[in-house]
Amino acid sequence: MELSDAAFDDLVADALDAIPAPLAALMDNVVVLVEEEPPADDPDLLGLYVGTPLTERDSGYTFHPPDQVFVYRGPLLRMCEDLEELAEEVEITVVHEVAHHFGIDDEQLHDWGWG
Protein backbone atom coordinates (compact mmCIF):
# COMPACT_ATOMS: atom_id res chain seq x y z
CA MET A 1 0.00 0.00 0.00
CA GLU A 2 1.16 3.54 -0.70
CA LEU A 3 0.23 6.70 1.16
CA SER A 4 1.79 10.14 1.35
CA ASP A 5 3.74 11.12 4.45
CA ALA A 6 1.16 13.81 5.24
CA ALA A 7 -1.76 11.39 4.96
CA PHE A 8 0.03 8.89 7.22
CA ASP A 9 0.74 11.64 9.75
CA ASP A 10 -2.98 12.46 9.68
CA LEU A 11 -3.79 8.85 10.61
CA VAL A 12 -1.42 9.09 13.58
CA ALA A 13 -3.01 12.41 14.61
CA ASP A 14 -6.48 10.84 14.31
CA ALA A 15 -5.36 7.95 16.52
CA LEU A 16 -4.07 10.39 19.13
CA ASP A 17 -7.32 12.36 18.94
CA ALA A 18 -9.22 9.13 19.66
CA ILE A 19 -7.59 8.87 23.09
CA PRO A 20 -10.17 10.09 25.60
CA ALA A 21 -9.47 13.70 26.60
CA PRO A 22 -9.14 13.01 30.35
CA LEU A 23 -6.52 10.35 29.59
CA ALA A 24 -4.70 12.44 26.99
CA ALA A 25 -4.49 15.28 29.51
CA LEU A 26 -2.47 13.00 31.79
CA MET A 27 0.22 12.39 29.18
CA ASP A 28 3.34 14.13 30.42
CA ASN A 29 6.65 14.85 28.73
CA VAL A 30 6.09 12.57 25.74
CA VAL A 31 6.41 13.13 22.00
CA VAL A 32 4.98 10.99 19.20
CA LEU A 33 7.24 10.56 16.18
CA VAL A 34 6.72 8.87 12.82
CA GLU A 35 9.80 7.12 11.48
CA GLU A 36 10.07 5.41 8.11
CA GLU A 37 11.57 2.13 9.39
CA PRO A 38 12.20 0.44 12.74
CA PRO A 39 15.65 -0.57 13.96
CA ALA A 40 17.35 -3.07 11.64
CA ASP A 41 17.33 -5.78 14.32
CA ASP A 42 13.49 -5.75 14.46
CA PRO A 43 12.24 -4.96 10.92
CA ASP A 44 8.61 -5.90 11.61
CA LEU A 45 8.22 -3.62 14.64
CA LEU A 46 5.20 -1.32 14.26
CA GLY A 47 5.82 0.99 17.20
CA LEU A 48 8.08 1.53 20.18
CA TYR A 49 7.93 3.40 23.48
CA VAL A 50 11.21 4.75 24.85
CA GLY A 51 11.17 6.48 28.20
CA THR A 52 10.14 6.31 31.82
CA PRO A 53 6.49 5.31 32.35
CA LEU A 54 4.43 7.62 34.52
CA THR A 55 4.09 4.83 37.10
CA GLU A 56 7.87 4.78 37.59
CA ARG A 57 8.42 8.51 37.97
CA ASP A 58 8.94 10.11 41.34
CA SER A 59 9.77 13.57 42.66
CA GLY A 60 13.32 13.18 41.32
CA TYR A 61 12.05 12.98 37.75
CA THR A 62 12.95 16.46 36.53
CA PHE A 63 14.77 17.94 33.53
CA HIS A 64 14.47 14.74 31.48
CA PRO A 65 14.14 14.75 27.71
CA PRO A 66 10.67 13.75 26.53
CA ASP A 67 9.68 10.11 26.34
CA GLN A 68 9.30 8.99 22.75
CA VAL A 69 6.56 7.02 21.03
CA PHE A 70 7.71 5.87 17.62
CA VAL A 71 5.28 4.78 14.91
CA TYR A 72 7.00 2.97 12.04
CA ARG A 73 5.44 3.82 8.70
CA GLY A 74 7.09 1.18 6.48
CA PRO A 75 5.97 -1.99 8.28
CA LEU A 76 2.44 -0.63 8.75
CA LEU A 77 2.11 0.19 5.05
CA ARG A 78 3.49 -3.22 4.06
CA MET A 79 1.12 -5.18 6.30
CA CYS A 80 -2.10 -3.38 5.32
CA GLU A 81 -4.10 -3.81 2.14
CA ASP A 82 -6.30 -0.71 2.30
CA LEU A 83 -6.77 2.61 4.08
CA GLU A 84 -9.37 1.25 6.50
CA GLU A 85 -7.07 -1.53 7.68
CA LEU A 86 -4.15 0.91 7.92
CA ALA A 87 -6.15 3.38 10.03
CA GLU A 88 -7.10 0.55 12.40
CA GLU A 89 -3.52 -0.73 12.70
CA VAL A 90 -2.16 2.78 13.27
CA GLU A 91 -4.71 3.33 16.04
CA ILE A 92 -3.83 0.01 17.68
CA THR A 93 -0.12 0.85 17.48
CA VAL A 94 -0.56 4.34 18.92
CA VAL A 95 -2.80 3.13 21.76
CA HIS A 96 -0.38 0.30 22.51
CA GLU A 97 2.66 2.56 22.77
CA VAL A 98 0.86 5.34 24.67
CA ALA A 99 -0.34 2.69 27.12
CA HIS A 100 3.30 1.89 27.87
CA HIS A 101 3.74 5.58 28.77
CA PHE A 102 1.07 4.98 31.42
CA GLY A 103 2.87 1.88 32.69
CA ILE A 104 0.50 -0.64 31.12
CA ASP A 105 2.33 -3.76 29.98
CA ASP A 106 1.73 -6.01 26.97
CA GLU A 107 -0.04 -8.68 29.03
CA GLN A 108 -2.64 -6.20 30.32
CA LEU A 109 -3.12 -4.78 26.81
CA HIS A 110 -3.73 -8.27 25.44
CA ASP A 111 -6.20 -8.97 28.24
CA TRP A 112 -8.08 -5.83 27.21
CA GLY A 113 -8.10 -6.90 23.54
CA TRP A 114 -5.42 -4.52 22.24
CA GLY A 115 -3.09 -6.81 20.38
Steps between C-alpha positions, in 0.01 A plus 500: 500500500616854430407816686656844519695598810242769579208258472679250726571775753128582493419139593737524797341832603153343470612211721629744761175697481310177572663474843242622751570861600533431875762234424682709240521784752702272728769439239812674624831572331444272201532556126357286220726457198448331164808325366527329163650172628563331835845399622670250268498229768116503514375579146137406569461728803198730462562731794726554798485687830828635637496673835397483862135400553294731717466221758878495549555873538552660837583846632855461366373480143590848378682648200470180295467501123153400382401136481462388141226303328615385159257391229672319213344585166665236278388183680147636547467582130638159401263304724178680402300457182280810516453832678240364742730222618792744524300747711405217737858372530636851557245555777588168664871584480456849644276379784742217575804726526320778690380235745864420575544869590233440765680190627263248343683188386440275199323233706240748629452642149439151363253430780312814397498393133768738370733271314 
